[in-house]
Amino acid sequence: MRPEPAGPAGGPVIIGAGLAGLVAALELAPRPVTILTKATLDGGAASFWSQGGLAAAMLEGDSPALHAADTIASGDGLCDPDSVRHYTEGAPAAVAALEGWDMRFARTADGAYACKLEAAHSHRRVLNAGGDGTGAAIMRALLAKVRETPSITILDATEALELVVGDGGIEGIVVARNGEISVLPTRAAVIATGGSGGLWRDTTNPPGAIGQGVGLAARAGARLIDLEFMQFHPTALDVGRDPMPLASEALRGDGAVLIDDRGEPVMADYPRRDLEPRDIVSRAVWRRIAAGRRVYLDTRAAIGADLPRRFPGVAASCQAAGIDPVAEPIPIRPAAHYHMGGIQVDRRGRNGIDGLWACGEAASTGLHGANRLASNSLLEAVVSGQDVAADLAGIELPAGATPTAPAVAPPARDPAALQRVRAIMTEHVGVLRDAEGLRRAVSLLLREADAPGPAQQALMVTVAALARTESRGGHARTDFPQHDPAQAVRRAWTWDEALAFARELT
Ligand SMILES: Cc1cc2nc3c(=O)[nH]c(=O)nc-3n(C[C@H](O)[C@H](O)[C@H](O)COP(=O)(O)OP(=O)(O)OC[C@H]3O[C@@H](n4cnc5c(N)ncnc54)[C@H](O)[C@@H]3O)c2cc1C
C-alpha cells in the first residue's frame, strides 16, 4: 500500500460529495480541501434525489421556536433540545448561505418564499424549487460553485475504505481508486457519506448509501448513536425497481388515498386518515401487506390528470413502469428512507477522535430524535456542514504523519454478500420488529461480519434494535408495542460493545 500525495497543502479531506460535504468544502474556501466521492460528482448522493425541500421558518407567523416545537413532537421524546434550537435558529442563515451560492428557491408573485406545508409541520415552511426536484436544484447550484473554487480538489470514483488512526488521531484514509488501494495522508477527515437505507432490500436510497462512513468511523473507535431508528417511507413505488422511486408525501397532502387490492381504504380507522405521520402510515401499510394484500396509492379522484404537471418525477417513474396514474392506482410499499442514527457528534461535528468530524445524514446530532420531521435533513446537511467548517477554520492541523497500513484489511467486493444483508434486514429488522426476528438477524449477520463491510453496519443497527425493548419513533416492536418512559434516552455503541452484545446471544 503506497501513500498518495494529499490534496493541495495536505488540507482536510471530506469523504462524500452530497450536500453536507459540498457545504463544508465551500465554507472552508479559500482553505485547501479535498473531496472524495465513490460515485461521480453528480451521482450517488441522496441530496440529488430529495423531492420535498428544506425546512426553515421564513414566513410571517412562523418562527424557529414553532419549527423547534414541531421537530421535538416528531422526535418522540429523544430530540436533544439544544441541538433542535441550534438547527431551527440556524435555518434562515442556511437558506441565506445557499442563496449566496446562487440557489434560487421558488417564490410567489409578491416575492415571498413559496413554502409548502408537509406532514407534522404546523406551518408552511418547506422551501422548494423545481416542483419535486428541490435537491437536484440545490446540488446543481453548489456543484457549479465547487467547480469554480480553486481551493477545492475533487477526487471522484474514489472510495474511502478505512481510517488510519495513530496516537495523535487521524493520520490518513485508505482509499480505492482506479482498482488500486492506497493511503491518502491527512490529519483531518470529515465523514459526509450519507445514509444507510441501502442496507435494506426495499429502499429509496442511492445504491451506495450503505452506512460505509459510519462503519469506518466505528472501526476507528467512534461511538454510534440512535442506530435503531430508521425512518421507513410509506409510499415507495413497488414496481420492481431497486432503489425504489418515491411517491412524495405531498400526494397524500393533496388528497391521494391508500387503498388495498380490494379497494378498501388502509387508513380509514385512523383519526387523521392518510395524513397520519410517516411511521404510523408505514406500519398500517406493512400490516396490510403482511396480511397478504397489495397496497396502492390512489391519486385518481384527488389529483387526476394534473399529476404529470404537479408531480413530474412521480409521473415519470410511473410511466417507466408502464403505470398510468391518471387511470389506475399506483402500487406502493414502505421502504427504508432516512437513518436518524449515525456517528455521535457534538455541535462542532466532533466525536472524540482527534482529527475526525462528521456531518449530514452520517452524523447523529440529536436533531431528529427517534423520528425525523420531514425536510429537516437537508437543513441538517447544510447547518452541520457549516458547523464542521467553522470548527476546522479555527484549527491549525498538526504536521502530516506518514500513515502506516491499517490493521484491518480492506473489504472484499462481494455483491452477493450485500444482497444477503439486505434480505436479512428487510425480513427481520424492518417496519415491524420482534425479539425472535432480531435474534435471528444477529446470528445471520454475525456469520458475515468478520470482515469490514455492510454486515458490520447492519449488525450494529440490529443490536441497537434488539436492545431497545419498547416502541418509539421509527423503531416499532410488536413484542413491546408501547413506549417505556425508562427508555426515553439515546443509546450509543462502540463497535466492540455491539459485537460483544451480539456474541453473548449466540
Ligand atoms: C428519495 C429521497 C427523497 C428525499 N427527500 C428529502 C426532502 O425532500 N427533504 C429533506 O430534507 N430530505 C430528503 N431526503 C433525505 C436527504 O436527501 C438526505 O438526508 C441528505 O441529502 C443527506 O445528505 P448528505 O450530504 O449527508 O449525504 P448524500 O447526499 O447521500 O451524499 C453522500 C455522499 O457520500 C459518498 N460516499 C458514500 N460512501 C462513500 C465512501 N465510502 N467513499 C467515498 N464517498 C462515499 C456518496 O457517493 C455521496 O457523494 C430524501 C432522501 C431520499 C433518498
The ligand as a Tripos MOL2 file, in Angstrom:
@<TRIPOS>MOLECULE
LIG
   53    58     1     0     0
SMALL
NO_CHARGES

@<TRIPOS>ATOM
      1 C1        -35.6670    9.8210   -2.4820 C.3       1 LIG1
      2 C2        -35.2840   10.7290   -1.3430 C.ar      1 LIG1
      3 C3        -36.0100   11.8900   -1.1200 C.ar      1 LIG1
      4 C4        -35.6570   12.7440   -0.0560 C.ar      1 LIG1
      5 N1        -36.3540   13.9170    0.1180 N.ar      1 LIG1
      6 C5        -35.9460   14.7860    1.0950 C.ar      1 LIG1
      7 C6        -36.5620   16.0670    1.2320 C.ar      1 LIG1
      8 O1        -37.4520   16.4320    0.4730 O.2       1 LIG1
      9 N2        -36.1260   16.8870    2.2290 N.ar      1 LIG1
     10 C7        -35.1260   16.5270    3.0920 C.ar      1 LIG1
     11 O2        -34.7810   17.3140    3.9930 O.2       1 LIG1
     12 N3        -34.5170   15.3220    2.9660 N.ar      1 LIG1
     13 C8        -34.8850   14.4630    1.9870 C.ar      1 LIG1
     14 N4        -34.2440   13.2530    1.8550 N.ar      1 LIG1
     15 C9        -33.0920   12.9680    2.7300 C.3       1 LIG1
     16 C10       -31.8810   13.7970    2.2430 C.3       1 LIG1
     17 O3        -31.8120   13.7480    0.8420 O.3       1 LIG1
     18 C11       -30.5780   13.2700    2.8320 C.3       1 LIG1
     19 O4        -30.6840   13.0860    4.2140 O.3       1 LIG1
     20 C12       -29.4290   14.2560    2.5800 C.3       1 LIG1
     21 O5        -29.4010   14.5980    1.2130 O.3       1 LIG1
     22 C13       -28.1230   13.6430    3.0030 C.3       1 LIG1
     23 O6        -27.0800   14.4730    2.5700 O.3       1 LIG1
     24 P1        -25.5870   14.0170    2.8320 P.3       1 LIG1
     25 O7        -24.7160   15.0670    2.2240 O.co2     1 LIG1
     26 O8        -25.4150   13.6720    4.2490 O.co2     1 LIG1
     27 O9        -25.4510   12.6340    2.0200 O.3       1 LIG1
     28 P2        -25.6180   12.2930    0.4740 P.3       1 LIG1
     29 O10       -26.2650   13.3940   -0.2670 O.co2     1 LIG1
     30 O11       -26.2390   10.9430    0.3640 O.co2     1 LIG1
     31 O12       -24.1170   12.1970   -0.0430 O.3       1 LIG1
     32 C14       -23.2650   11.1610    0.3800 C.3       1 LIG1
     33 C15       -22.0040   11.1860   -0.4700 C.3       1 LIG1
     34 O13       -21.0570   10.2920    0.0850 O.3       1 LIG1
     35 C16       -20.4960    9.4850   -0.9500 C.3       1 LIG1
     36 N5        -19.9730    8.2740   -0.3100 N.ar      1 LIG1
     37 C17       -20.6450    7.3480    0.4300 C.ar      1 LIG1
     38 N6        -19.8020    6.4140    0.9000 N.ar      1 LIG1
     39 C18       -18.5530    6.7670    0.4510 C.ar      1 LIG1
     40 C19       -17.2590    6.2030    0.5920 C.ar      1 LIG1
     41 N7        -17.0500    5.0820    1.3200 N.pl3     1 LIG1
     42 N8        -16.2120    6.8110   -0.0220 N.ar      1 LIG1
     43 C20       -16.4000    7.9510   -0.7460 C.ar      1 LIG1
     44 N9        -17.6110    8.5300   -0.9190 N.ar      1 LIG1
     45 C21       -18.6680    7.9390   -0.3260 C.ar      1 LIG1
     46 C22       -21.6450    9.3110   -1.9190 C.3       1 LIG1
     47 O14       -21.1900    8.8850   -3.1870 O.3       1 LIG1
     48 C23       -22.1860   10.7440   -1.9090 C.3       1 LIG1
     49 O15       -21.3780   11.5710   -2.7360 O.3       1 LIG1
     50 C24       -34.5860   12.3920    0.8130 C.ar      1 LIG1
     51 C25       -33.8700   11.2160    0.5790 C.ar      1 LIG1
     52 C26       -34.2020   10.3920   -0.4820 C.ar      1 LIG1
     53 C27       -33.4140    9.1350   -0.7060 C.3       1 LIG1
@<TRIPOS>BOND
     1     1     2 1
     2     2     3 ar
     3     2    52 ar
     4     3     4 ar
     5     4     5 ar
     6     4    50 ar
     7     5     6 ar
     8     6     7 ar
     9     6    13 1
    10     7     8 2
    11     7     9 ar
    12     9    10 ar
    13    10    11 2
    14    10    12 ar
    15    12    13 ar
    16    13    14 ar
    17    14    15 1
    18    14    50 ar
    19    15    16 1
    20    16    17 1
    21    16    18 1
    22    18    19 1
    23    18    20 1
    24    20    21 1
    25    20    22 1
    26    22    23 1
    27    23    24 1
    28    24    25 2
    29    24    26 1
    30    24    27 1
    31    27    28 1
    32    28    29 2
    33    28    30 1
    34    28    31 1
    35    31    32 1
    36    32    33 1
    37    33    34 1
    38    33    48 1
    39    34    35 1
    40    35    36 1
    41    35    46 1
    42    36    37 ar
    43    36    45 ar
    44    37    38 ar
    45    38    39 ar
    46    39    40 ar
    47    39    45 ar
    48    40    41 1
    49    40    42 ar
    50    42    43 ar
    51    43    44 ar
    52    44    45 ar
    53    46    47 1
    54    46    48 1
    55    48    49 1
    56    50    51 ar
    57    51    52 ar
    58    52    53 1
@<TRIPOS>SUBSTRUCTURE
     1 LIG1         1 GROUP 0 **** ****
